[in-house]
Amino acid sequence: MGAHKTCSIGEVSEIAGISPRTLRFYEEAGLLTPTRGPNGYRCYVSADIDRLQEILLLRHIGVGVAEISDALSGTETDRTCALNRHLATLKAERDRLDALIRTVEQTIDHIEKGTHMDDKEKFEGMKRELVEDNEHTYGQEVRERWGDAAADGANRKMLNLSKDQFARFQELGRRINEELEDAVRAGADPTGPAGARLCALHKEWLDYTWSFYSPEAHKGLAEMYVADERFASYYDEVVKGCAAWLRDAVIAHAR
C-alpha cells in the first residue's frame, strides 16, 4: 500500500480478513482512528494498516483490548514488554503441547508393540502432565505476577523431583485439602492453631516447587486463591469458604 493511498473500510476488511463490524469495534475502543473523507466515509492510510496488523497480532496471542490500548498508547518499550509477556506464554504452550505429543507418541508405541510403560516412564509422565495442566490453567497469571524466571524455575524443580519427593508433594496436597475442609466444616478460627498447621503444611508443599520462599510471596499467592475464580473454585469445590479460610490462615501465620 502506497504512503498516500487510502482504503475504505470494505477494502481493509478484505485485506485483513476481518469484518467491517470488527473494524468499527476497534475504532470505538480507541485502537484505530481512521480519518473521514468529504463524503463522511472512513479512510485508512498506511499507518492505520500497520497499526491494525499489530492489533491483530496481539489479539491472536490472547491480549485483551484494554491491554492492547495501553501497549499501543505507550512507548515502544511498552509494546515490546507486552509482546515479550505473551511470547513467553506462547512458548510455554508450545512446550506443553510438545510434552503432550511425546506422551501420546509413547503411549501409541507401547500399544502397537504390546508393551507397557515402566514405572519410571509413568512417573515422569505424571510430573509432565501436572506441569502442563498448571501451565495451561494458571501459567499466564503466574508469569504476569511473578515473572517468567520464577514460573520456569518452578516447572524445572517439579520435573526434577525424585519419586519419593513427588509422592510427598502429592500427599501434602491431599492432606491440605482434607484438613482445610475439616477446619471450615468445624468452624475453626484460621488465626488459631488449625490455621498455623495448615499454613505450615502449605509452606512445605510450596517448597517443593518454589526456588525461594518469602512470607510476602506466600501471602500474595493466598490472596490470589480468593481473587482468581479458578483457584477459588478448586479449593471451594467440596466445601465453600476453603479458599478464604486458607488465605486468612496464611496471612495470619506466614513467617
N, C-alpha and C positions, 0 to 999 in steps of 0.2 A: 504494500500500500504506500503510495507516494506521500511525501511530507505534507502536501497541501490538499490531497484528495479527501473528500468526506464520504461517509457511508450513512445510509439510512438505517433505521432500527431493523428493518427486514433483512438488509444485506449483512449487518453484523450478526443477526440471529443465524443466518445461513453459514457464515464464516465460522462462527464459534460453536455451532451445533447446539444452541440453546434457544429457548422460546423467547419471543418478544416480552412475554409476561415476566420472565426471569430478569431480563434486562431492565424492565421498569421497576422491579423489586429492588435491584441493586441501586438504581437511581434514588428510589425512595429512602433506602438505607444510608444514602450519602456516600456510597462506594464509587459510583460513577456520576460524572456531571457533564453530560453532552451539551453542546450549545444548541440553540434553536435557530433554524433558518427563518427567512422572511415569511414563509408560509406557516410557521409555528411547529414544523416537524423537527424531530431530533436529528442532529448532525454529529456523527462520531468521526474524530480525526485520529491520526496515527497514535498519538499519546493515549487516547481513550482505549484503543485496541490493545496497546501494550499493558495498560492497567487492568483491562479485563482479563488478559492472559494470566496475570499474576493473581487476580481474584479467583479465577477458575482453578488454578494450581492449588491455592490454599484451601479452597472448598473441597477439592478432590482428596486432599490428605486429611480432611476432617476438621479444619479450623472453622470456628463459628464466625458468624457475620460480625458480631461485636469485636472479636479479637482481630479480625481482618481490618476493620475500621481503625483500630488502634495502631496496628502494624503499618498500614499504608499512610496514616497521617503522621507517623513518626519519622525518624531518621532511617537511613539505610541500615544502620546498626540494629534498629528495632525490627526491621523486616528480616534481616539476616538471623536474628535471635529467634523469631517466630518460625522461620523455615528450619533452623537447626533443631528446635524442640521437636518439631513434627517429623523431621528426618530421623531423629533418634527413635521415635515411635514406630516409623515405618521399618527401620532396621530390626527393631525388637520383634515386630510382627513377622518379618521375613525369617528371623531366626526361629521363632515359634513354629512357623509353617515348615521350615526345613527339618526341625527336630521331629515334628509330627509325621512328615513324609518318611523319615528314616524309620520311625517306629512302625508305620504301616507296611513299609517295604520288608522289614524284618519279619513281621507277622505273616505276610504273604509267603515269604521264603520258607518259613517254618511249616506253614500249612501245606505248601506244594511238596516239600521234602518229607512230610510226615514226621517232623521232629518237633521238639518243644523248646521254648526259651529256657535257658538255665537260670538259676537264682540270681546270678549277677546281672544278667540282661534284664530280668524282670525288675530288679531293684533300681537299676539305672533308668529304666523306662518310667517307673513310678516317680522318681525325682524329676525327670524331664517333664512329665505330664503336670506335676504340681507347679513347676516354674512357668510352664506355658500357660496354664489356666490363670495363675495370678497375674502374669504379664498381660494377658488378653483382657482380664476383667478390671484390674486396678492399675496397670502399668502407666498409663498416661498421667493419672493424677499423682501417682508416687513420683514420677520423674519430674513433673512440674513443681512439686513441693520440695523434694529433697535432691533433685538433680540426677543426671544420668549415671554419674560415677557411683553414687550410693545404690541406685537400683541395680546396675550391672554387678556391683560388688556383692549385693545380697543374693543375686541369682547364682553367681560363681560359688559363693560359700555354701549355698544349698546343694549345688551339684557335686561339691567336694565332700559332703558329709559321708562318714562311714555308715555301714549298715546299722551298727548299734546307735550311733548318733541320730540317724534318721528315725529309728524306732522310738527313741526317747522324745524326739521332736513331735512325732505323731501322737505319742501317749500324752504329752503335755497338752497338746491341742484338745484332745478328748477330755482330759481332766478339767481343763479351764472351762470348757463348755458345760460339763456336768455340774461342777461346783458353782459356777455362775448361776445356772438355772435354779439350783437348790437354794442359793442365797436369796435370789429375787423372790422365789416362792415363799420362803420363810420370813420375808420382810426384814432381812438383816441390814444393818447400817453399813454402807460402803466405807465409811470413815473409821469403822471399828476393826476388830481382829480378822473377821472374814474378808474384809476389803484388803487388809495388809497381806493376807495369804494369797489372795487372787492376784494382787499386784506383783508379788514375788514370783509366782508361777508364770505370769505373763512376761515378766522381765527375762526369766530363764528361757522361755520359748523364743523371745526375740533374739537372745544372744546366739542362737543357732544360725541366724541369717544376717544379723547386723554386724558390720565390721567395727563399729564404735558405738557404745551406748551412752546416752545422756538422758537425764530426767526430763529435760525440756523436750527432746525429740519424742520420748515416750508419751508425755502429756499431749503433745501435738497429734500423735497418732490416735490416742484415745479420743481426742476431740473429733477427729475425722470419722471415728466409728459412729458417732451420732450425726454429724453433719452430712455425711455421704450415705444416701439411702441404700446403696448396695452393701456397705459394711453393716449398717443398721439392720437391714433385712436378714443378713446372715446370723447375727447374734440374737435377733428377736424372733427368729423363725419358730422356735418352740415356746419360749416364754417371753412375752413382750416386756420391755424395760431392761433387758440384759445389757444392751449397748450403753445406755445411760448409766446403769449401775457400775459397769466396768470403767467407764470414763471417770466417774466420781471417785472410784477406788484408786485409780492410777493418779489422779490429781492430788488426792489426799496423801498417798504413800510413796510415790516415786521419789527416790533419793539418789 
